[in-house]
Amino acid sequence: MTAKKSLFSMFGIGDAKDGRVFPVHQPGRNTPREIPWYRFKAEILRPILLWDQGIGSKNLYLPGPTAAGKTSLVEQVLARTGKQVFKVGCHKRIEMADFLGRLTIKKDGSTEFVYGALPLAMKLGGVLLMDESDQLSPTTAMGLVPILDGGSVYIPETGEWIDPHPDFRVAATGNTAGRGDESGLYRGAERQNVAWLTRFIFVKVDYLSVDEEVELLHHIAPELPEDISRAMAKTASEVRKVFVGASLDGELETVISTRDLLQWAQLTVAYSGVSDCDPIMEGLNLAVLNSSPQHEVDAIRGIWQRITGEE
C-alpha cells in the first residue's frame, strides 16, 4: 500500500470535497489497465469497495446478463486500487488442479511447479476472479469453500501450505447467480450448492441506460451528431431487450455490449470519409454483425431502421 486517494479522484463520483480516502496498492504485473472513459455507478461501487476492504465479506459475486460488463467492472475498480487480478475462465471440466497450478517439464528434463491463479492471488494479496463461475461443476465449486472461508491451500506437488494474504479477495461473475438457468439463454450453467452461494455477497450488474451510453459516446466519439449517438444507444438497448426476452427457440441470440457500441461509434467515425460505403452500417458490421447469422443481422438492421425512422 503506497497511498490513499479520495473517492472522487479514483472513481469520478461523489463530491470532490468529500474527505473519505481509500487505500491504493502498488500496481503489479497483473493489475488491470485503467480505462479512462469508464463510468461507475455509486450504488454499485459502494458495496464493491466494502468487499475490497474486507467489510462484510471477502467474497463477491456479480450476477447479470451477458455483456453487462461484470468482469470489466471488477477489473476497473481494481485498476484504480492497484490490486492484481488472477482470472480463471470457468467451465464444466475445470478442476481444483487448474486453480492450483501444474508441474511442467523444463528444457533440461527436470520438473518445476508453476503456480496457478489461486496460490498467486493468495500469496500476493490479489484477487482470484472466477469468470462465468456458474459454469463450474458444483463439486469443484464446493472444493473452493475452505478458501472462501479464509482457509489455507495445500499444494500436493510441493508439499507446502499457502496462507491467504490479508488483502486476498475472491470475485465471481455469472449470468444466473448460481441458481441454474430456466430461460435457456445460458447453456451449461449449473445450479450451485447453497453452501457455496452463502459465502458471497451479491451485487447485481445490469446494462447501462441509454442516457449513460450516450454520455460515453460523446466522450469516445465526439464527432458523432447527437441524434446518431442516441440512435446507436437505443439500438443497443433494444437488441438487449430482445436477447433477454429470448428462449432456446428465440430468434435473437446476439447482444450488443457497451464495448461493441463504442467500437461501432469509433468505426463509424473512421469510415465517415469513405465515399463508397455507409459508415454507420460498416461500423455495425465490423463491431457486431459480421459474427452473427443472417437472420439476426436482418433483425438488428431492422431495429436500427425502425429507431432512426422514429428520430
C-alpha positions, 0 to 999 in steps of 0.5 A: 500500500503506497497511498490513499486517494479520495473517492472522487479522484479514483472513481469520478463520483461523489463530491470532490470535497468529500474527505473519505480516502481509500487505500491504493496498492502498488500496481503489479504485473497483473493489475488491470489497465485503467480505462479512462472513459469508464463510468461507475455507478455509486450504488454499485461501487459502494458495496464493491469497495466494502468487499475490497476492504474486507467489510462484510465479506471477502467474497463477491459475486456479480450476477447479470446478463451477458455483456453487462460488463461484470468482469470489466467492472471488477477489473476497473475498480481494481485498476484504480486500487492497484490490486492484481487480478488472477482470472480463471475462465470457468467451465464444466471440466475445470478442476481444483488442479487448474486453480492450483497450478501444474508441474511442467517439464523444463528444457533440461528434463527436470520438473518445476511447479508453476503456480496457478491463479489461486496460490498467486492471488493468495500469496500476493494479496490479489484477487482470484476472479472466477469468470462465468463461475456458474459454469463450474461443476458444483463439486469443484465449486464446493472444493473452493469453500475452505478458501472462501472461508479464509482457509489455507491451500495445500499444494500436493506437488510441493508439499507446502501450505499457502496462507491467504494474504490479508488483502486476498479477495475472491470475485465471481461473475455469472449470468444466473447467480448460481441458481441454474438457468430456466430461460435457456439463454445460458447453456451449461450453467449449473445450479450451485450448492447453497453452501457455496452461494452463502459465502458471497455477497451479491451485487447485481450488474445490469446494462447501462441506460441509454442516457449513460451510453450516450454520455460515453459516446460523446466522450469516445466519439465526439464527432458523432451528431447527437441524434446518431449517438442516441440512435446507436444507444437505443439500438443497443438497448433494444437488441438487449431487450430482445436477447433477454426476452429470448428462449432456446427457440428465440430468434435473437441470440446476439447482444450488443455490449457497451464495448461493441457500441463504442467500437461501432461509434469509433468505426463509424467515425473512421469510415465517415470519409469513405465515399463508397460505403455507409459508415454507420452500417460498416461500423455495425458490421465490423463491431457486431454483425459480421459474427452473427447469422443472417437472420439476426443481422436482418433483425438488428438492421431492422431495429436500427431502421425502425429507431432512426425512422422514429428520430 
